[in-house]
Amino acid sequence: MIVFNELDTKKKGFEEEFSSFLSQKNSIDDDLVNSVRDIISSIRKNGDESLRSLTLRYDNHDVENFLLTEREIKASLARIDKDLLRSLEYSYNNIFAYQSDCYKNLNLSSIDREITRKFRPVRSIAMYIPGGKASYPSTVLMAAAPAQAAGVKEIYLTTPSVNGEINDLTIAAAVIAGIDKIYKMGGAQAIAAFALGTEQVPKVDKIIGPGNIYVAEAKRQLYGEVGIDSIAGPSEIVVLADESSDSEIVAWDLMAQAEHDVDASSILVSSCMKTISEVKEIINNEIHQLERKEIIKESLEKNGIIIAINSLQDSSNIINRLAPEHLHLAYDHNENSEEKNLIAGLILKGMNSANSFSDYVLGPSHILPTSTSSRFSSPLSVEDFLVSYSYVSLDKANNPARYKEYIDHTSIIARAEGLSAHAIAAEKRLKN
């Protein structure tokens, strides 16, 4: 029997308990910070030597060459069911088509003006793909497609090789996505290797992809030396339900999220006590049949919560303080005047909009902002692989009067700041 954490906005002490839940979700362990700092320092100092010893220590794998051979890749591919390969291809094609449309809609064509903005794709990226408690070949597709749609030329993949084994599906997904540079290493040491460069591992411009708390902390510490997509925490969903919601679907969506990891967070916010009661009963009756039932149970008890509210209109404050990765509005036609103000990395509207679809086949990347970062961050998309730069190409003959205005006002402001060389450098242009 699962012991659910339950809160009610009408009861005394709600604010204190809810605030405590939020602070616990977003806490950072000092020991973790120090451990990751030591790993990064070791890679920075000793390169591949440290990478080998850390891989042996954490993944129990004595690696000489971190890059997979063509023979290893072909062997993995041969072990994959053909129907599964077709499904992965279907997923990749949908994601790439969606991301390509996003790219076209950005209107990045160079404007024929003297002062404008131009774009270029980043030169190289490393994709981190988890390989510990669960392996996610879908994440390979979700990370690769937007990068390719943006025009990134050098794409590398790295994934843990625990006990010398790499998930065949991860390799198959990489092949489908056209990625042949696959590295067998994981954890904070893999992030450090691609951020800093070693003898075997190239230094890249940007690192993307989710990972465990060590991976997230390494990305945090190395940001600035390398670009990152986000500092991703454990996966999250908030389901907003009322009396019209299908309790069975709500229950399964919560369990689907919880099976990711014991640190995943599944939250139900509902204005209907009957729905809450039914969801709890369904979960307790159905969980026993699932392969990852122990993970789901621990996730729901440790990081899940059920919050009773008066009405849908009361939900916005709670949801926006959670600012979740996924938000499922589990009703079809109810008017919620606050809906347009809700904050989440992905909003799924209506019972037909299954989060499972978005995880695999719809097109938008499932690499999303977590840990309340959807307040200021966006889902992974083509924009993450584009760098804009300002572009100036002035010809004073085109508009001499305006050009003189630039000089006059530049001179006045520069001299006011005490930067006379700036002023003179501008004024010299009058003589040419």
C-alpha positions as CSV (number, residue, x, y, z in Angstrom):
1,M,0.0,0.0,0.0
2,I,1.4,3.4,-1.0
3,V,1.5,6.1,1.6
4,F,0.7,9.2,-0.4
5,N,1.8,12.7,0.7
6,E,-1.4,14.8,0.8
7,L,-2.0,18.5,1.2
8,D,-5.2,20.5,1.2
9,T,-5.2,24.3,0.5
10,K,-8.2,24.7,2.8
11,K,-6.4,23.3,5.8
12,K,-4.2,25.2,8.3
13,G,-0.5,24.7,7.7
14,F,-0.8,24.2,4.0
15,E,1.6,27.0,3.1
16,E,4.3,25.8,5.5
17,E,4.1,22.2,4.3
18,F,4.0,23.1,0.6
19,S,7.0,25.5,1.0
20,S,8.9,22.7,2.8
21,F,8.2,20.3,-0.1
22,L,9.5,22.9,-2.6
23,S,12.7,23.6,-0.7
24,Q,13.4,19.9,-0.3
25,K,13.0,19.4,-4.1
26,N,15.5,22.1,-5.0
27,S,18.2,21.5,-2.4
28,I,21.9,20.9,-3.4
29,D,24.2,18.6,-1.4
30,D,27.5,20.2,-0.5
31,D,29.3,16.8,-0.6
32,L,28.0,16.3,-4.1
33,V,29.4,19.7,-5.2
34,N,32.8,18.9,-3.7
35,S,32.9,15.4,-5.3
36,V,32.2,16.7,-8.7
37,R,34.7,19.5,-8.3
38,D,37.4,16.9,-7.6
39,I,36.4,14.9,-10.6
40,I,36.6,17.9,-12.9
41,S,40.0,18.9,-11.4
42,S,41.3,15.4,-12.0
43,I,40.2,15.4,-15.6
44,R,41.6,18.9,-16.1
45,K,45.0,17.8,-14.7
46,N,45.4,14.2,-16.0
47,G,43.1,13.8,-19.0
48,D,42.6,10.3,-20.2
49,E,44.5,8.8,-17.3
50,S,41.9,10.1,-14.8
51,L,39.1,9.3,-17.2
52,R,40.1,5.7,-17.2
53,S,40.5,5.4,-13.5
54,L,37.2,7.2,-12.8
55,T,35.4,4.9,-15.3
56,L,36.8,1.9,-13.6
57,R,35.8,3.2,-10.2
58,Y,32.2,4.3,-11.1
59,D,31.3,2.0,-14.0
60,N,33.4,-1.1,-13.2
61,H,34.9,-1.0,-16.7
62,D,38.6,-0.9,-17.5
63,V,38.6,1.1,-20.8
64,E,41.5,1.5,-23.1
65,N,39.7,3.2,-26.0
66,F,36.6,5.1,-25.3
67,L,35.3,5.4,-28.8
68,L,33.2,2.5,-30.0
69,T,34.5,0.7,-33.0
70,E,32.4,0.1,-36.2
71,R,32.4,-3.6,-35.3
72,E,30.9,-2.9,-31.9
73,I,28.2,-0.6,-33.4
74,K,27.2,-3.2,-36.0
75,A,27.0,-6.0,-33.4
76,S,24.6,-3.9,-31.3
77,L,22.5,-3.1,-34.3
78,A,22.2,-6.7,-35.2
79,R,20.6,-7.5,-31.9
80,I,17.7,-5.1,-32.2
81,D,14.2,-6.2,-33.3
82,K,13.3,-4.9,-36.7
83,D,9.9,-3.6,-35.6
84,L,11.6,-1.6,-32.9
85,L,14.0,-0.1,-35.4
86,R,11.1,1.0,-37.6
87,S,9.5,2.7,-34.5
88,L,12.7,4.5,-33.8
89,E,12.9,5.6,-37.4
90,Y,9.3,6.8,-37.2
91,S,10.0,8.8,-34.1
92,Y,13.2,10.3,-35.5
93,N,11.5,11.3,-38.8
94,N,8.7,13.1,-36.8
95,I,11.1,14.9,-34.6
96,F,13.4,16.0,-37.4
97,A,10.4,17.2,-39.5
98,Y,9.0,19.2,-36.5
99,Q,12.4,20.7,-35.7
100,S,13.1,21.6,-39.3
101,D,9.8,23.4,-39.5
102,C,10.8,25.3,-36.3
103,Y,14.1,26.3,-38.0
104,K,12.3,27.5,-41.1
105,N,9.9,29.6,-39.0
106,L,12.7,31.4,-37.3
107,N,13.2,33.7,-40.4
108,L,17.0,33.6,-40.2
109,S,17.7,34.8,-43.7
110,S,20.2,37.6,-43.8
111,I,18.6,41.0,-44.0
112,D,20.2,43.4,-46.5
113,R,20.8,46.2,-44.0
114,E,23.8,48.0,-42.7
115,I,23.0,47.0,-39.1
116,T,21.5,43.6,-38.5
117,R,21.8,40.3,-36.8
118,K,23.1,37.0,-38.3
119,F,23.1,33.4,-37.1
120,R,25.4,30.5,-37.3
121,P,25.1,27.0,-35.8
122,V,27.5,25.9,-33.1
123,R,30.4,23.9,-34.5
124,S,30.3,20.8,-32.2
125,I,28.2,19.2,-29.5
126,A,28.3,16.3,-27.2
127,M,25.1,14.5,-26.3
128,Y,25.0,12.8,-22.9
129,I,22.6,9.8,-22.9
130,P,21.9,8.2,-19.5
131,G,22.7,4.5,-19.1
132,G,22.4,3.7,-15.4
133,K,19.0,2.7,-13.9
134,A,17.3,3.1,-17.3
135,S,18.5,3.7,-20.8
136,Y,16.7,6.1,-23.1
137,P,17.3,5.7,-26.8
138,S,14.5,8.1,-27.4
139,T,16.7,10.8,-25.9
140,V,19.2,10.2,-28.6
141,L,16.6,11.2,-31.2
142,M,15.3,14.1,-29.2
143,A,18.8,15.6,-28.8
144,A,20.2,14.8,-32.3
145,A,17.3,16.0,-34.5
146,P,17.1,19.6,-33.4
147,A,20.9,19.9,-33.7
148,Q,20.9,18.5,-37.2
149,A,18.0,20.7,-38.2
150,A,20.0,23.7,-37.0
151,G,23.0,22.6,-39.1
152,V,25.5,21.3,-36.5
153,K,28.2,19.3,-38.2
154,E,30.1,17.6,-35.4
155,I,27.9,15.5,-33.1
156,Y,29.3,13.1,-30.5
157,L,27.4,10.8,-28.2
158,T,28.5,9.6,-24.8
159,T,26.8,7.1,-22.5
160,P,27.9,5.0,-19.5
161,S,29.4,1.6,-20.1
162,V,28.5,-0.1,-16.8
163,N,30.4,-3.4,-16.4
164,G,31.5,-3.0,-20.0
165,E,28.0,-3.0,-21.5
166,I,26.2,-0.3,-23.4
167,N,22.5,-0.4,-24.1
168,D,22.0,-1.7,-27.7
169,L,19.0,0.6,-28.2
170,T,21.1,3.7,-27.5
171,I,23.5,2.6,-30.2
172,A,20.7,1.8,-32.6
173,A,19.1,5.2,-32.1
174,A,22.5,6.8,-32.7
175,V,22.8,4.9,-36.0
176,I,19.3,6.0,-37.1
177,A,20.2,9.6,-36.3
178,G,23.4,9.3,-38.3
179,I,25.8,9.6,-35.3
180,D,28.9,7.3,-35.6
181,K,31.1,8.9,-32.9
182,I,29.9,7.1,-29.8
183,Y,31.9,7.1,-26.6
184,K,31.6,4.7,-23.7
185,M,31.9,6.8,-20.6
186,G,29.4,8.5,-18.3
187,G,29.0,10.6,-15.2
188,A,30.6,13.9,-14.3
189,Q,33.8,12.6,-15.8
190,A,32.3,12.4,-19.3
191,I,30.9,15.9,-19.0
192,A,34.4,17.1,-17.9
193,A,36.1,15.3,-20.7
194,F,34.0,16.9,-23.4
195,A,34.1,20.3,-21.7
196,L,37.9,20.4,-21.4
197,G,39.1,17.9,-24.0
198,T,41.5,15.0,-23.5
199,E,43.8,13.0,-25.7
200,Q,40.9,10.8,-26.9
201,V,38.0,13.1,-26.3
202,P,37.4,16.3,-28.3
203,K,36.6,19.6,-26.6
204,V,33.1,20.7,-27.8
205,D,31.2,23.9,-27.9
206,K,28.1,22.7,-26.2
207,I,26.9,19.7,-24.1
208,I,23.3,18.6,-24.1
209,G,21.2,15.9,-22.6
210,P,19.9,14.8,-19.1
211,G,21.7,12.8,-16.5
212,N,21.9,12.0,-12.8
213,I,22.7,14.6,-10.1
214,Y,26.5,14.2,-10.8
215,V,26.0,15.0,-14.5
216,A,23.8,18.0,-13.6
217,E,26.3,19.3,-11.1
218,A,29.2,18.9,-13.6
219,K,27.3,20.9,-16.1
220,R,26.7,23.6,-13.5
221,Q,30.3,23.9,-12.6
222,L,31.6,23.8,-16.2
223,Y,29.2,26.2,-17.7
224,G,31.2,29.1,-19.2
225,E,34.0,26.8,-20.3
226,V,31.4,25.0,-22.4
227,G,27.8,25.7,-23.4
228,I,25.1,23.6,-21.8
229,D,21.4,23.2,-22.6
230,S,20.2,23.2,-19.0
231,I,21.1,21.9,-15.5
232,A,18.4,19.2,-15.6
233,G,17.1,17.6,-12.4
234,P,14.9,14.6,-12.0
235,S,11.8,14.3,-14.3
236,E,8.5,15.9,-13.1
237,I,4.8,15.9,-14.0
238,V,1.9,17.9,-12.5
239,V,-1.5,16.6,-13.5
240,L,-4.4,19.1,-13.0
241,A,-7.7,17.3,-12.7
242,D,-11.3,18.0,-11.8
243,E,-14.6,16.0,-11.7
244,S,-14.6,15.5,-15.5
245,S,-11.1,13.9,-15.5
246,D,-10.7,10.2,-16.2
247,S,-9.2,8.9,-13.0
248,E,-7.8,5.8,-14.6
249,I,-5.8,7.8,-17.2
250,V,-4.6,10.2,-14.5
251,A,-3.4,7.4,-12.3
252,W,-1.5,5.8,-15.2
253,D,0.1,9.1,-16.2
254,L,1.3,9.6,-12.7
255,M,2.8,6.0,-12.5
256,A,4.3,6.5,-16.0
257,Q,6.3,9.5,-14.7
258,A,7.3,7.8,-11.5
259,E,8.8,4.8,-13.2
260,H,11.6,7.0,-14.6
261,D,13.5,7.1,-11.3
262,V,13.0,7.1,-7.6
263,D,13.8,10.8,-7.7
264,A,11.1,11.5,-10.3
265,S,8.2,13.6,-9.1
266,S,4.5,12.9,-9.9
267,I,2.1,15.5,-8.5
268,L,-1.7,15.5,-8.6
269,V,-3.5,18.8,-8.2
270,S,-7.3,18.3,-8.1
271,S,-10.5,20.2,-7.3
272,C,-12.4,16.9,-6.9
273,M,-12.0,14.7,-3.8
274,K,-13.7,11.8,-5.7
275,T,-11.1,11.9,-8.4
276,I,-8.3,12.0,-5.8
277,S,-9.7,8.9,-4.0
278,E,-10.2,7.0,-7.3
279,V,-6.7,7.8,-8.5
280,K,-5.1,6.5,-5.2
281,E,-7.2,3.3,-5.4
282,I,-6.3,2.6,-9.0
283,I,-2.6,3.1,-8.4
284,N,-2.6,0.7,-5.4
285,N,-4.6,-1.9,-7.4
286,E,-2.5,-1.7,-10.5
287,I,1.1,-1.0,-9.5
288,H,1.8,-4.7,-8.6
289,Q,1.8,-5.7,-12.3
290,L,4.5,-3.3,-13.4
291,E,8.2,-4.2,-13.9
292,R,9.4,-1.1,-12.1
293,K,6.8,-1.2,-9.3
294,E,9.4,-0.7,-6.5
295,I,10.8,2.4,-8.2
296,I,7.3,3.8,-8.8
297,K,6.4,3.2,-5.1
298,E,9.5,4.9,-3.8
299,S,9.1,7.8,-6.2
300,L,5.5,8.4,-5.3
301,E,6.2,8.2,-1.6
302,K,9.4,10.2,-1.6
303,N,8.8,12.9,-4.2
304,G,5.1,12.7,-5.1
305,I,2.3,14.7,-3.6
306,I,-1.5,15.1,-3.9
307,I,-2.9,18.6,-3.4
308,A,-6.6,19.3,-3.0
309,I,-7.8,22.7,-4.2
310,N,-11.2,24.4,-4.3
311,S,-11.4,24.9,-8.1
312,L,-9.2,24.9,-11.2
313,Q,-8.9,28.7,-10.9
314,D,-7.1,28.1,-7.6
315,S,-4.4,26.1,-9.3
316,S,-2.2,28.7,-10.9
317,N,-0.3,29.8,-7.8
318,I,0.6,26.2,-6.9
319,I,1.5,25.2,-10.4
320,N,3.6,28.3,-11.1
321,R,5.5,27.8,-7.9
322,L,6.2,24.2,-9.0
323,A,6.9,25.4,-12.6
324,P,7.1,21.7,-13.6
325,E,8.7,20.0,-16.5
326,H,5.4,18.5,-17.7
327,L,1.9,19.9,-17.0
328,H,-1.1,17.8,-18.0
329,L,-4.4,19.6,-18.0
330,A,-6.5,16.5,-17.6
331,Y,-9.8,17.9,-18.8
332,D,-11.1,18.5,-22.3
333,H,-13.5,21.4,-22.5
334,N,-13.5,23.1,-19.1
335,E,-12.8,26.7,-19.2
336,N,-9.9,27.6,-16.9
337,S,-9.4,31.4,-17.1
338,E,-5.9,30.9,-15.6
339,E,-4.7,28.4,-18.2
340,K,-2.8,31.0,-20.4
341,N,-0.8,32.0,-17.3
342,L,0.4,28.6,-16.3
343,I,4.2,27.9,-16.3
344,A,5.6,24.6,-17.5
345,G,8.2,23.2,-19.9
346,L,5.5,21.3,-21.7
347,I,1.7,21.8,-21.4
348,L,-0.5,18.9,-22.6
349,K,-4.2,19.8,-22.9
350,G,-7.0,17.2,-22.7
351,M,-7.1,13.5,-22.0
352,N,-6.0,12.5,-25.5
353,S,-2.7,14.5,-25.1
354,A,-0.7,11.7,-23.5
355,N,2.6,12.6,-22.1
356,S,3.9,9.3,-23.4
357,F,3.3,10.5,-26.9
358,S,5.4,13.6,-26.3
359,D,8.2,11.4,-24.8
360,Y,8.5,9.5,-28.1
361,V,6.8,10.5,-31.3
362,L,5.3,14.0,-31.6
363,G,8.3,16.1,-32.5
364,P,8.9,18.6,-29.7
365,S,12.0,17.4,-27.7
366,H,11.4,15.7,-24.4
367,I,14.5,17.4,-23.1
368,L,12.7,20.0,-21.0
369,P,13.5,22.4,-18.1
370,T,13.1,20.9,-14.6
371,S,13.4,22.0,-11.0
372,T,11.3,25.2,-11.6
373,S,13.6,26.4,-14.4
374,S,10.7,26.5,-16.8
375,R,10.2,30.0,-15.3
376,F,13.1,31.1,-17.4
377,S,14.2,28.2,-19.7
378,S,12.7,26.6,-22.8
379,P,12.6,23.0,-24.2
380,L,15.5,21.9,-26.2
381,S,15.0,23.1,-29.8
382,V,16.8,24.3,-32.9
383,E,17.4,27.7,-31.2
384,D,19.8,26.0,-28.7
385,F,22.2,25.2,-31.5
386,L,22.2,28.6,-33.1
387,V,24.4,31.5,-32.1
388,S,23.4,35.0,-33.1
389,Y,25.9,37.8,-33.7
390,S,25.5,41.5,-34.5
391,Y,26.6,42.5,-38.0
392,V,27.5,46.1,-39.0
393,S,28.6,47.2,-42.5
394,L,28.3,51.0,-42.7
395,D,28.8,53.1,-45.8
396,K,28.5,56.8,-45.1
397,A,27.8,57.5,-48.7
398,N,24.4,55.8,-48.4
399,N,23.2,58.4,-45.9
400,P,25.8,61.1,-45.0
401,A,23.4,63.0,-42.6
402,R,22.7,59.9,-40.5
403,Y,26.3,58.9,-40.5
404,K,27.2,62.4,-39.1
405,E,24.6,61.9,-36.4
406,Y,26.3,58.6,-35.4
407,I,29.6,60.6,-35.0
408,D,28.2,63.6,-33.1
409,H,26.2,61.6,-30.6
410,T,29.0,59.0,-30.1
411,S,31.5,61.8,-29.4
412,I,29.2,63.5,-26.9
413,I,28.5,60.3,-24.9
414,A,32.1,59.1,-25.1
415,R,33.5,62.3,-23.8
416,A,30.9,62.3,-21.0
417,E,32.3,59.0,-19.9
418,G,35.9,60.2,-20.1
419,L,36.8,58.0,-23.0
420,S,38.2,60.6,-25.4
421,A,39.9,58.1,-27.6
422,H,36.5,56.7,-28.4
423,A,35.3,60.1,-29.4
424,I,38.3,60.9,-31.5
425,A,38.2,57.5,-33.2
426,A,34.6,58.3,-34.3
427,E,35.4,61.9,-35.3
428,K,38.3,60.8,-37.5
429,R,35.7,59.2,-39.8
430,L,34.6,62.7,-40.9
431,K,38.0,63.1,-42.7
432,N,37.7,60.0,-44.9
